[in-house]
Amino acid sequence: MDRRRFVGTFAGGLIIARSVAEAQPAAKVYRIGFFLGASGKSVASLFGAFSEGMRDLGYVEGRNVIFERRYADGHMDRLPEIAAELVRLRVDVIVTGSSIHVAAARQATKTIPIVMIFTADPVQAGFVTSLARPGGNVTGLSADASRELWSKYLTILKEIVPKLSRVGVLGQVKTQVEFAELDAAARKLGIALEVADLQSPSDLDDAFSTMIGKRVGVLLVVVSPLTYLLKESIAESAIKYHLPTISNANQYAEAGLLMSYGPKLEDLYRRAATYVDKILRGAMPADLPVEQPSRFELTINLKTAKALGLTIPQSLLLRAEEVIQ
């Protein structure tokens, strides 16, 4: 081939290649809304688990996905505003946490898919028609808030305090549906509940004062945006008032509570990525069954037990998946 023919062929090839490249659509960049009521710092490991799950499925931030992260920093009244902002940004999917979050997201949109994580009884809350067929724009992972599970928590507490008759409960009562099941489980076991409704961080000191005044023997801390944000402060106050504590997620024991019994929250947030992936590939939330945790782990914090002057029964230690020394 002479030089003139080579140059012409090469130039023609460049034109064709450029035309093909221009004809191909740019890779889709998805926008995922992620919001929680706690602070970004306190839930960094949860978002990290979710984003890691997305990476495992091929979604890399800045390349084919953008995460719009928003946090209420304990101000629950901001959740509807945050959810509305994500809707205005036209995110492809909204990922969020417990019942109060899902309620805010559903108030903002009935069309954008919502992936919930650790929501108590979404059927009773009206978020889905059934676990098998959600029927709307909400799906994801639900916490097991059954009466039997709450009985398990109370039974574990009775192993620590055998003559237990009065239990303090700390959580966001007005925004969660599981308290009715907890109350039923307590009545069956002959245990009285003293519930402290935590609606803002400033309520914590009064909540402890009230429960101590009611002479509760132990404290059950229910997972919520505020208790998660304040879990270290709750642990410190519990030690100060010599109250054994249990919660229904592992990170609370890691933060200093005496015990936790429940799923690992990071595993649930990582699992939520599979729902997002299916939705981005065309699945409808209405057709994606809601999952419930299948693995519950007992974690015992022996450092806290020592600070409380408690000896944990050997039978309980043998059942623990994790013992924090």
C-alpha positions as CSV (number, residue, x, y, z in Angstrom):
1,M,0.0,0.0,0.0
2,D,1.5,3.4,-1.0
3,R,1.7,6.2,1.5
4,R,-1.2,8.2,0.0
5,R,-3.6,5.2,0.2
6,F,-2.5,4.5,3.8
7,V,-3.1,8.0,5.0
8,G,-6.5,8.1,3.4
9,T,-7.5,4.8,4.9
10,F,-6.3,5.8,8.3
11,A,-8.1,9.1,8.3
12,G,-11.3,7.4,7.1
13,G,-11.0,4.9,10.0
14,L,-10.7,7.7,12.5
15,I,-13.8,9.3,11.1
16,I,-15.8,6.0,11.3
17,A,-14.5,5.3,14.9
18,R,-15.5,8.8,16.0
19,S,-18.9,8.5,14.4
20,V,-19.5,5.1,16.2
21,A,-18.4,6.6,19.5
22,E,-20.7,9.6,19.1
23,A,-23.6,7.3,18.2
24,Q,-23.3,5.2,21.3
25,P,-25.2,6.6,24.4
26,A,-23.2,7.5,27.4
27,A,-23.2,5.0,30.2
28,K,-26.1,5.7,32.6
29,V,-25.1,7.3,35.9
30,Y,-27.7,6.5,38.6
31,R,-28.5,8.8,41.4
32,I,-29.2,7.1,44.8
33,G,-30.8,9.0,47.7
34,F,-29.6,7.8,51.1
35,F,-30.9,9.4,54.3
36,L,-31.0,8.7,58.0
37,G,-32.1,10.6,61.1
38,A,-28.8,10.2,63.0
39,S,-25.5,12.0,62.1
40,G,-23.3,11.1,59.2
41,K,-20.5,10.3,61.5
42,S,-22.5,8.0,63.7
43,V,-23.8,6.0,60.7
44,A,-20.6,6.0,58.7
45,S,-20.2,2.2,59.0
46,L,-23.8,1.7,57.8
47,F,-23.4,3.8,54.7
48,G,-20.0,2.1,54.2
49,A,-21.6,-1.3,54.2
50,F,-24.2,-0.2,51.7
51,S,-21.7,1.4,49.3
52,E,-19.5,-1.7,49.6
53,G,-22.4,-3.8,48.6
54,M,-23.0,-1.5,45.6
55,R,-19.4,-1.8,44.6
56,D,-19.6,-5.6,44.8
57,L,-22.4,-5.3,42.2
58,G,-20.5,-3.1,39.9
59,Y,-21.6,0.4,41.0
60,V,-18.6,2.8,41.6
61,E,-19.3,6.2,43.0
62,G,-18.4,8.9,40.5
63,R,-18.4,6.5,37.6
64,N,-21.8,5.0,37.3
65,V,-23.5,6.0,40.5
66,I,-23.9,9.2,42.6
67,F,-24.9,9.0,46.2
68,E,-27.0,11.8,47.6
69,R,-26.4,11.5,51.3
70,R,-28.5,13.4,53.8
71,Y,-28.7,13.2,57.6
72,A,-31.0,14.9,60.2
73,D,-28.4,14.9,63.0
74,G,-31.1,13.8,65.5
75,H,-33.7,16.4,64.4
76,M,-36.5,14.0,63.4
77,D,-38.7,16.9,62.3
78,R,-36.3,17.4,59.4
79,L,-36.9,14.0,57.8
80,P,-39.9,15.1,55.6
81,E,-37.9,18.0,54.3
82,I,-34.9,15.8,53.5
83,A,-37.1,13.2,51.7
84,A,-38.7,16.0,49.7
85,E,-35.3,17.3,48.7
86,L,-34.3,13.9,47.4
87,V,-37.5,13.7,45.3
88,R,-36.7,17.1,43.8
89,L,-33.3,15.8,42.8
90,R,-35.1,13.0,40.9
91,V,-33.1,10.2,42.4
92,D,-33.6,6.8,40.9
93,V,-34.0,5.0,44.3
94,I,-34.3,6.2,47.9
95,V,-32.6,4.1,50.6
96,T,-33.4,4.6,54.2
97,G,-33.8,3.0,57.6
98,S,-36.6,2.4,60.1
99,S,-40.3,3.2,60.2
100,I,-40.0,7.0,60.8
101,H,-37.7,7.3,57.7
102,V,-40.0,5.3,55.5
103,A,-43.0,7.3,56.6
104,A,-41.2,10.5,55.5
105,A,-40.1,9.0,52.2
106,R,-43.6,7.8,51.4
107,Q,-45.1,11.2,52.2
108,A,-42.7,12.7,49.7
109,T,-43.3,10.2,46.8
110,K,-45.5,7.3,45.8
111,T,-43.5,6.6,42.6
112,I,-39.8,6.7,43.3
113,P,-38.7,3.2,44.6
114,I,-38.0,3.2,48.4
115,V,-35.7,0.5,49.9
116,M,-36.2,0.3,53.6
117,I,-33.8,-1.3,56.1
118,F,-34.8,-2.6,59.6
119,T,-38.3,-1.4,59.6
120,A,-40.6,-2.9,62.2
121,D,-43.7,-4.6,60.8
122,P,-44.1,-2.7,57.5
123,V,-47.5,-4.4,56.9
124,Q,-49.0,-3.0,60.1
125,A,-47.4,0.3,59.4
126,G,-49.1,0.4,56.0
127,F,-45.9,0.6,54.0
128,V,-46.6,-2.7,52.1
129,T,-49.6,-4.9,51.4
130,S,-47.7,-8.1,52.4
131,L,-44.2,-9.2,52.8
132,A,-44.4,-11.5,49.8
133,R,-45.9,-8.9,47.5
134,P,-45.4,-5.4,48.7
135,G,-47.7,-3.9,46.1
136,G,-46.4,-0.3,46.1
137,N,-43.1,1.6,45.8
138,V,-41.6,0.3,49.1
139,T,-39.6,-2.9,49.6
140,G,-36.4,-4.0,51.3
141,L,-35.6,-5.5,54.7
142,S,-37.8,-5.6,57.8
143,A,-36.9,-6.1,61.4
144,D,-38.6,-9.0,63.2
145,A,-40.8,-7.3,65.8
146,S,-42.8,-10.3,66.8
147,R,-44.1,-10.9,70.3
148,E,-41.9,-14.1,70.5
149,L,-38.7,-12.1,69.8
150,W,-39.5,-9.5,72.4
151,S,-40.1,-12.4,74.9
152,K,-36.6,-13.5,74.0
153,Y,-35.1,-10.2,75.0
154,L,-37.0,-10.1,78.3
155,T,-36.0,-13.7,79.0
156,I,-32.3,-12.9,78.5
157,L,-32.7,-10.0,80.9
158,K,-34.2,-12.3,83.5
159,E,-31.1,-14.5,83.3
160,I,-29.1,-11.5,84.4
161,V,-31.6,-10.3,87.0
162,P,-33.7,-13.4,88.0
163,K,-36.2,-11.5,90.1
164,L,-36.8,-9.0,87.4
165,S,-40.3,-7.4,87.6
166,R,-39.9,-3.9,86.1
167,V,-38.1,-3.1,82.8
168,G,-37.3,0.4,81.5
169,V,-37.8,0.8,77.7
170,L,-36.0,3.6,75.9
171,G,-37.0,4.5,72.3
172,Q,-39.1,6.6,70.0
173,V,-42.5,5.3,71.0
174,K,-44.6,7.6,68.8
175,T,-42.9,6.7,65.6
176,Q,-42.6,2.9,65.9
177,V,-45.2,0.1,65.9
178,E,-43.3,-2.6,67.8
179,F,-44.1,-1.3,71.3
180,A,-47.6,-3.0,71.2
181,E,-45.9,-6.4,70.7
182,L,-43.3,-5.7,73.4
183,D,-46.1,-4.7,75.8
184,A,-47.9,-7.9,75.1
185,A,-44.8,-10.0,75.6
186,A,-44.1,-8.3,78.9
187,R,-47.6,-8.8,80.3
188,K,-47.4,-12.5,79.4
189,L,-44.1,-12.8,81.5
190,G,-45.6,-10.7,84.4
191,I,-43.2,-7.8,83.8
192,A,-44.2,-4.2,84.1
193,L,-42.8,-1.8,81.5
194,E,-41.8,1.8,82.2
195,V,-41.5,3.4,78.7
196,A,-39.4,6.6,78.2
197,D,-40.4,8.3,74.9
198,L,-37.2,9.8,73.4
199,Q,-38.1,12.5,70.9
200,S,-34.9,14.6,70.9
201,P,-31.4,14.3,72.3
202,S,-32.2,16.6,75.1
203,D,-34.7,14.1,76.5
204,L,-32.1,11.6,77.5
205,D,-31.3,12.8,81.0
206,D,-35.0,13.2,81.9
207,A,-35.7,9.7,80.5
208,F,-33.1,8.1,82.8
209,S,-34.3,10.2,85.8
210,T,-37.8,9.0,85.2
211,M,-36.9,5.3,84.9
212,I,-34.6,5.4,88.0
213,G,-37.5,7.0,89.9
214,K,-39.8,4.1,88.8
215,R,-37.1,1.7,90.1
216,V,-36.6,-0.3,86.9
217,G,-34.2,-3.2,87.2
218,V,-32.9,-3.3,83.7
219,L,-33.1,-1.2,80.5
220,L,-34.2,-2.3,77.0
221,V,-33.0,0.1,74.3
222,V,-35.0,-0.1,71.1
223,V,-33.2,0.7,67.9
224,S,-34.2,4.1,66.4
225,P,-32.4,7.1,64.9
226,L,-32.1,8.8,68.2
227,T,-31.0,5.8,70.3
228,Y,-28.5,5.0,67.6
229,L,-27.1,8.5,67.6
230,L,-27.0,8.5,71.4
231,K,-25.9,4.9,72.0
232,E,-22.5,5.9,73.6
233,S,-24.3,8.4,75.9
234,I,-26.9,5.8,76.8
235,A,-24.2,3.3,77.7
236,E,-22.5,5.8,79.9
237,S,-25.7,6.7,81.7
238,A,-26.6,3.1,82.2
239,I,-23.3,2.4,83.9
240,K,-23.7,5.6,86.0
241,Y,-27.1,4.4,87.2
242,H,-26.0,0.7,87.4
243,L,-28.6,-0.5,84.9
244,P,-27.9,-3.6,82.9
245,T,-28.9,-2.9,79.2
246,I,-29.9,-4.9,76.1
247,S,-30.7,-3.7,72.6
248,N,-31.8,-5.4,69.4
249,A,-28.8,-4.6,67.2
250,N,-25.1,-5.5,67.7
251,Q,-23.6,-2.0,67.5
252,Y,-25.2,-1.0,70.7
253,A,-23.2,-3.6,72.7
254,E,-20.1,-2.5,70.8
255,A,-20.9,1.1,72.0
256,G,-20.9,0.0,75.6
257,L,-24.4,-1.5,76.4
258,L,-24.2,-4.7,78.3
259,M,-25.8,-6.9,75.7
260,S,-27.4,-7.0,72.3
261,Y,-29.4,-9.7,70.5
262,G,-30.2,-9.2,66.9
263,P,-28.9,-9.0,63.4
264,K,-25.7,-7.1,62.4
265,L,-26.9,-3.8,61.0
266,E,-24.0,-3.6,58.6
267,D,-25.1,-6.9,57.0
268,L,-28.6,-5.6,56.5
269,Y,-27.3,-2.4,54.8
270,R,-25.0,-4.4,52.6
271,R,-27.9,-6.6,51.6
272,A,-30.0,-3.5,50.7
273,A,-27.7,-3.0,47.8
274,T,-29.1,-6.1,46.1
275,Y,-32.6,-4.5,46.2
276,V,-31.2,-1.3,44.6
277,D,-29.4,-3.3,41.9
278,K,-32.6,-5.3,41.0
279,I,-34.6,-2.1,40.8
280,L,-32.0,-0.3,38.6
281,R,-32.2,-3.4,36.3
282,G,-35.9,-2.9,35.9
283,A,-37.6,-4.8,38.7
284,M,-40.6,-3.2,40.4
285,P,-40.6,-2.7,44.2
286,A,-44.2,-4.0,44.2
287,D,-42.9,-7.5,43.1
288,L,-39.8,-7.8,45.3
289,P,-40.6,-9.7,48.5
290,V,-39.6,-8.0,51.8
291,E,-36.9,-10.0,53.7
292,Q,-36.6,-10.5,57.4
293,P,-33.4,-11.2,59.3
294,S,-32.6,-14.9,59.5
295,R,-29.6,-14.7,61.8
296,F,-29.7,-13.2,65.3
297,E,-26.5,-12.9,67.3
298,L,-26.0,-12.5,71.1
299,T,-23.2,-10.0,71.9
300,I,-22.0,-9.5,75.5
301,N,-19.8,-6.7,76.7
302,L,-17.8,-8.0,79.6
303,K,-16.1,-4.6,80.2
304,T,-19.6,-3.2,80.9
305,A,-20.4,-6.2,83.1
306,K,-17.3,-5.5,85.2
307,A,-18.2,-1.8,85.5
308,L,-21.7,-2.8,86.7
309,G,-20.3,-5.4,89.1
310,L,-22.2,-8.2,87.3
311,T,-21.2,-11.8,86.8
312,I,-22.7,-13.1,83.5
313,P,-24.0,-16.7,83.8
314,Q,-21.8,-19.2,82.0
315,S,-24.8,-20.5,80.2
316,L,-25.4,-17.1,78.6
317,L,-21.7,-16.7,77.7
318,L,-21.7,-20.0,75.9
319,R,-24.6,-18.8,73.7
320,A,-22.9,-15.6,72.8
321,E,-21.5,-15.3,69.2
322,E,-19.3,-12.4,70.4
323,V,-17.9,-11.5,73.8
324,I,-16.3,-8.1,74.1
325,Q,-13.4,-8.3,76.7
